[in-house]
Each structure stands twice: as structure tokens, then as C-alpha cells.
Amino acid sequence: MSNSPSTNPQVDTNNSITTNQVTPE
């Protein structure tokens, strides 16, 4: 779960880009 931000849109809390892409630009 925590490993796949793509599956967890909640990760958007840290990086909004993570919601769509796992690329931490």
C-alpha cells in the first residue's frame, strides 16, 4: 500500500504529482 502511491491517491498529502505520477520532481 505505502509502496504503491499510484494505487493510493491519499499520498497526494505530500506530493500532488504523486497522485498521477510516481515521479518526485
Summary of the structure (lengths in Angstrom):
residues: 25
radius of gyration: 7.3
end to end distance: 21.2
largest distance: 21.2
contacts: 38
relative contact order: 0.25
helix: 36%
strand: 0%
